[in-house]
Structures are given as structure tokens and as C-alpha cells.
Amino acid sequence: MCDDAITLFPSLSRNLDVLRARLGAPANADVILRRFRSGAFESALLAIDGMVSTTTVHENILKPCMDLPQDAGEDVPPQERVAFLMAHAVSVLPMQLKDGFDELIADALSGQSVLLCEGCSVASVMDTRGFDKRSVGRPEAEKVVLGPHESFGESIRTNITLVRRIVQREELTTEFVSVGGRMKTRCALLYLRGTADEAMVSRIRGRLERCDLDFALETGEIEQIIEEHPMALIPQCVRTERPDRAASFLAEGQVLVLTDGSPAALGAPATLYHQLHTPDDTSMRWQYGTFLRLVRLLGVGIHLFLPGLYLSVLRFHQELLSPMLLTSVYETSSRVPTPAYLEALLMTLAFDLVSEAGLRAPGEMGNALGIVSGLILGQSAVSADIVSPLLLIVVAASGLGGFCVPNYALSIGLKLVQLLLLTAGAFGGLYLMALATLVLACALCAMTSVGSPLAAPVAPHRRHGPDILLRLPLKYQKARAFFAKQS
């Protein structure tokens, strides 16, 4: 038996033997291999039970083929028999002719049906997917007050439809790529021809096609395949679960990557400012959007620098505090047995622990758990003289600022940067904090996202519209970003 065959044979029996061996039939109960008469020759259908729509297969493929007259296709050359059935019997779209066993098996496993004919070394792949999927719901991580309330689901075809319903342009192109080695994942690249840079599209496509991992099943794993700096703390692709925001990525010239089975889309290349923007910024008047961005930026600054500033001033720069405030701080700190750095580190980690527990707890229990745990732990720690009240305020304000970060992946990276600056402030004061900030800023400016500078258009400077930190009126905005193909 030719188990190692790469392309189909003219013999239908030989092809079916290879398919049975590769798929483990008939021991594998999910595999459907139906052999039947279609006019003057024999045919066979390959499908996976539960992945296809049985109604579509029966009404649009099997019944029309089996109802052909006995002499239908007598004069058709054997190599054209599949094309004959496509033209005179089968009524399923889309259809595609393929001749490789690997491709046909992968298509069947994804929910498509494969039609083979006697004497023909090509087969037709038909989209008959009919498995259950979640309907279009509301966004969970990117909730907005204004704007649409639709989110992506797990079906890649439904997600593409949601994007196409918004971006109704003939230039919108969809390419499918199979990612992974033994267990392939179906991904879709969406971009606007003439807007997205061709070299950037080729770079993303090449990285996905060259992936030799055994499996890459989720958007987060696909993101790690695309990114260029795996050791960096900042995401290099922007993730969204909103079709309207994904459409805005396409208008800017980004490439959209959708993964089958994942309710999120990746936009690449991305900048740091994409991670800090929210859909609400563009759904309201420019004054309101600018104000919210400034508040968000202030929260990020408090989250990063406040604990480190507290320790550096308390240990090395007491002259910056007034005598009354310094006396109050020393009075409350004198009853605490642990060093200030260890005290701040433990309280910061405790806050993160409460946040993570509230996030993972089911349903409404998470909100109650976060509030109750914070109140009990904070009050008990102060009453037991384990932490000083001022440090508790600093940690709470810093944690509150962390919730202003709209991107969850970025918020985790900023927590690690916060701990680094906290350590720098505790052991070197403001000078070491400034040095650490400078090193991190230089590393950020050196990073790229699919070949595009991550800190651009500010560092390095690129031509751009007034929509970075501030957002001016809409008439001054430019749809295309600096990394897009310039008209």
C-alpha cells in the first residue's frame, strides 16, 4: 500500500486505501468514506462526521450525483470527471480542485468535503462546514460606552464576514495560511491591496508558512510566531476582539491575522500607541477623547513610577518632603518590622494576587472577591503594623493606575517594568530610576514590529496624523499610518 503517496492516483480504490490508512478508518468512527455511482462512473466522498452539514452534503452533493442518468459522463475523459460533476450536479460553493493527499486530509479535518472520481487524479474540495459555533456576542475585554457592541467568535468564516460587512471595498483581500507542523491551524490574512505594504504582507505570510511547531492553536501563539523580539516586555502586535477596531487597522494599512477557533484578531505592524488607544476615543468628540487619553496616560505613569518614587524619596531624598510629612511617615514606618523595600514588594505582589484572583473567580464572585479581599487585607495589615498606611495608599493608587491600561497583555508587561523601577528606586534612588527609565526607553526605540519601529512615529519621527497622544478634530486625521503604502 502506498501510504507515503503525495498525489492522488487515477485508481479510486487505491486512493481510498491510502485515505483509510492515513485516517485510521474504519476504526476511526468519525471518518465518512462513502462510495457511490454517479452516472457512468464511480465516485467517493470523504468527510468527518460532526464537522460537516449533513443536509448540505445530502441535498447538494450525494443526491444530485446519484440521480444522474446511467449514461451521464460516458464521453467525458477520466481526468475531467470531477469537473463534470461540478458543472452538472454539485451545487456547493466555494469549490477547489486539489491533488495532494496532505491538503485533502487537512481540508477534510477542517470540516470540508472531498469528492473523488474513478480515473481522475484530482479531487474537489467543497465547503460544507456545519459544526456548532458560538453566535456573535458582546465584547468582554473591550467594552465601550459608545460604538458597536459586537465581538468576534470562534468561527474564522464568521469573523471574516464581520470584517467584510464593515469594510465593503473591492481591495479587501483574504488569504488562508496553514500554520504548524503535525497539527495545522487555519489562519487568514486580511489586508487592503494598495494600502498595506506588499513587503510587510510577504514578511508576515512567510513567518507563518515557515512555522514548524507541532501546533499553534491560539491567537497568542500566532502572535509569538510573528513577533521579532521574544524577550521584550511589550507586545509587538495589537490584539482586538472588536470587528470595528479591526476594520480601522485595515484602513491604516495594517495586516489582520485571524485564527480559526480564536475570538480575537491580530493587527500588525503595531506601535506602542495602538496599545493605549480604545474604541471610545474615536466614538466621541475629539475633546472628550483627548481628555480620556490624558487621564489614561496619567494612570500609566502613576502605575509605573509611584512605588519607586516613594521608596527613593523615603530612603535617599528626604529633603523633597516637608518636615511634617517626613515626621508622619517615620512615625508610622517605625512600627513596621520589615524593610521598606520588602514591605513595598510584598504589598505590590499582594495587590496583583487579589487582582488575579478576582479575574479568575467565576461570575460576579470575582468583583466581590476583589473588593472584600482588598479591604480585609489592607485594613488588617495596617492594624497589625505590617505595612504603613502611606505605603498602602501608594500601592492602591499604583494598582488603580494599572487598570487604566486598555490592553491586558501590555498591562502585565508594565507590571514587570514597575517591579524593575521599584527595585531601582529602593537601591539607587532617583538617579538609578532615571537610568533604568533611559535604558528601557532606548530599548523601546530599538524594537520593531514586523520591520516597523515600535515607538514610531515619535521616535523615530515619521509623518503622521494628529492621533497619537492627543486627538484633534476628524478633518485633520489621516487614514493611513506611516507604515502603509503611500499613494
Secondary structure in CASP SS format (residue, H / E / C, confidence):
PFRMAT SS
TARGET T0000
AUTHOR 0000-0000-0000
METHOD secondary structure of the structure
MODEL  1
M C 1.00
C C 1.00
D C 1.00
D C 1.00
A C 1.00
I C 1.00
T E 1.00
L C 1.00
F C 1.00
P C 1.00
S C 1.00
L H 1.00
S H 1.00
R H 1.00
N H 1.00
L H 1.00
D H 1.00
V H 1.00
L H 1.00
R H 1.00
A H 1.00
R H 1.00
L H 1.00
G C 1.00
A C 1.00
P C 1.00
A C 1.00
N C 1.00
A C 1.00
D C 1.00
V E 1.00
I E 1.00
L E 1.00
R E 1.00
R E 1.00
F E 1.00
R E 1.00
S E 1.00
G C 1.00
A C 1.00
F E 1.00
E E 1.00
S E 1.00
A E 1.00
L E 1.00
L E 1.00
A E 1.00
I E 1.00
D C 1.00
G C 1.00
M C 1.00
V E 1.00
S C 1.00
T H 1.00
T H 1.00
T H 1.00
V H 1.00
H H 1.00
E H 1.00
N H 1.00
I H 1.00
L H 1.00
K H 1.00
P H 1.00
C H 1.00
M H 1.00
D C 1.00
L C 1.00
P C 1.00
Q C 1.00
D C 1.00
A C 1.00
G C 1.00
E C 1.00
D C 1.00
V C 1.00
P C 1.00
P H 1.00
Q H 1.00
E H 1.00
R H 1.00
V H 1.00
A H 1.00
F H 1.00
L H 1.00
M H 1.00
A H 1.00
H H 1.00
A C 1.00
V C 1.00
S C 1.00
V C 1.00
L C 1.00
P C 1.00
M E 1.00
Q E 1.00
L E 1.00
K E 1.00
D C 1.00
G E 1.00
F H 1.00
D H 1.00
E H 1.00
L H 1.00
I H 1.00
A H 1.00
D H 1.00
A H 1.00
L H 1.00
S C 1.00
G C 1.00
Q C 1.00
S E 1.00
V E 1.00
L E 1.00
L E 1.00
C E 1.00
E C 1.00
G C 1.00
C C 1.00
S C 1.00
V C 1.00
A E 1.00
S E 1.00
V E 1.00
M E 1.00
D C 1.00
T C 1.00
R E 1.00
G C 1.00
F C 1.00
D C 1.00
K C 1.00
R C 1.00
S C 1.00
V C 1.00
G C 1.00
R C 1.00
P C 1.00
E C 1.00
A C 1.00
E C 1.00
K C 1.00
V C 1.00
V C 1.00
L C 1.00
G C 1.00
P C 1.00
H C 1.00
E C 1.00
S C 1.00
F C 1.00
G C 1.00
E C 1.00
S C 1.00
I H 1.00
R H 1.00
T H 1.00
N H 1.00
I H 1.00
T H 1.00
L H 1.00
V H 1.00
R H 1.00
R H 1.00
I H 1.00
V C 1.00
Q C 1.00
R C 1.00
E C 1.00
E C 1.00
L E 1.00
T E 1.00
T E 1.00
E E 1.00
F E 1.00
V E 1.00
S E 1.00
V E 1.00
G C 1.00
G C 1.00
R C 1.00
M E 1.00
K C 1.00
T E 1.00
R E 1.00
C E 1.00
A E 1.00
L E 1.00
L E 1.00
Y E 1.00
L E 1.00
R C 1.00
G C 1.00
T C 1.00
A C 1.00
D C 1.00
E H 1.00
A H 1.00
M H 1.00
V H 1.00
S H 1.00
R H 1.00
I H 1.00
R H 1.00
G H 1.00
R H 1.00
L H 1.00
E H 1.00
R C 1.00
C C 1.00
D C 1.00
L C 1.00
D C 1.00
F E 1.00
A C 1.00
L C 1.00
E C 1.00
T H 1.00
G H 1.00
E H 1.00
I H 1.00
E H 1.00
Q H 1.00
I H 1.00
I H 1.00
E C 1.00
E C 1.00
H C 1.00
P C 1.00
M C 1.00
A C 1.00
L C 1.00
I C 1.00
P C 1.00
Q C 1.00
C C 1.00
V E 1.00
R E 1.00
T E 1.00
E C 1.00
R C 1.00
P H 1.00
D H 1.00
R H 1.00
A H 1.00
A H 1.00
S H 1.00
F H 1.00
L H 1.00
A H 1.00
E H 1.00
G C 1.00
Q C 1.00
V E 1.00
L E 1.00
V E 1.00
L E 1.00
T E 1.00
D C 1.00
G C 1.00
S C 1.00
P C 1.00
A C 1.00
A E 1.00
L E 1.00
G E 1.00
A E 1.00
P C 1.00
A C 1.00
T C 1.00
L H 1.00
Y H 1.00
H H 1.00
Q H 1.00
L H 1.00
H C 1.00
T C 1.00
P H 1.00
D H 1.00
D H 1.00
T H 1.00
S H 1.00
M C 1.00
R C 1.00
W H 1.00
Q H 1.00
Y H 1.00
G H 1.00
T H 1.00
F H 1.00
L H 1.00
R H 1.00
L H 1.00
V H 1.00
R H 1.00
L H 1.00
L H 1.00
G H 1.00
V H 1.00
G H 1.00
I H 1.00
H H 1.00
L H 1.00
F H 1.00
L H 1.00
P H 1.00
G H 1.00
L H 1.00
Y H 1.00
L H 1.00
S H 1.00
V H 1.00
L H 1.00
R H 1.00
F C 1.00
H C 1.00
Q H 1.00
E H 1.00
L H 1.00
L C 1.00
S C 1.00
P H 1.00
M H 1.00
L H 1.00
L H 1.00
T H 1.00
S H 1.00
V H 1.00
Y H 1.00
E H 1.00
T H 1.00
S H 1.00
S C 1.00
R C 1.00
V C 1.00
P C 1.00
T C 1.00
P C 1.00
A H 1.00
Y H 1.00
L H 1.00
E H 1.00
A H 1.00
L H 1.00
L H 1.00
M H 1.00
T H 1.00
L H 1.00
A H 1.00
F H 1.00
D H 1.00
L H 1.00
V H 1.00
S H 1.00
E H 1.00
A H 1.00
G H 1.00
L H 1.00
R H 1.00
A C 1.00
P C 1.00
G C 1.00
E C 1.00
M H 1.00
G H 1.00
N H 1.00
A H 1.00
L H 1.00
G H 1.00
I H 1.00
V H 1.00
S H 1.00
G H 1.00
L H 1.00
I H 1.00
L H 1.00
G H 1.00
Q H 1.00
S H 1.00
A H 1.00
V H 1.00
S H 1.00
A C 1.00
D C 1.00
I C 1.00
V C 1.00
S C 1.00
P H 1.00
L H 1.00
L H 1.00
L H 1.00
I H 1.00
V H 1.00
V H 1.00
A H 1.00
A H 1.00
S H 1.00
G H 1.00
L H 1.00
G H 1.00
G H 1.00
F C 1.00
C C 1.00
V C 1.00
P C 1.00
N C 1.00
Y H 1.00
A H 1.00
L H 1.00
S H 1.00
I H 1.00
G H 1.00
L H 1.00
K H 1.00
L H 1.00
V H 1.00
Q H 1.00
L H 1.00
L H 1.00
L H 1.00
L H 1.00
T H 1.00
A H 1.00
G H 1.00
A H 1.00
F H 1.00
G H 1.00
G H 1.00
L H 1.00
Y H 1.00
L H 1.00
M H 1.00
A H 1.00
L H 1.00
A H 1.00
T H 1.00
L H 1.00
V H 1.00
L H 1.00
A H 1.00
C H 1.00
A H 1.00
L H 1.00
C H 1.00
A H 1.00
M C 1.00
T E 1.00
S E 1.00
V C 1.00
G C 1.00
S E 1.00
P E 1.00
L C 1.00
A C 1.00
A C 1.00
P C 1.00
V C 1.00
A C 1.00
P C 1.00
H C 1.00
R C 1.00
R C 1.00
H C 1.00
G C 1.00
P C 1.00
D E 1.00
I C 1.00
L C 1.00
L C 1.00
R E 1.00
L C 1.00
P C 1.00
L H 1.00
K H 1.00
Y H 1.00
Q C 1.00
K C 1.00
A C 1.00
R C 1.00
A C 1.00
F C 1.00
F C 1.00
A C 1.00
K C 1.00
Q C 1.00
S C 1.00
END
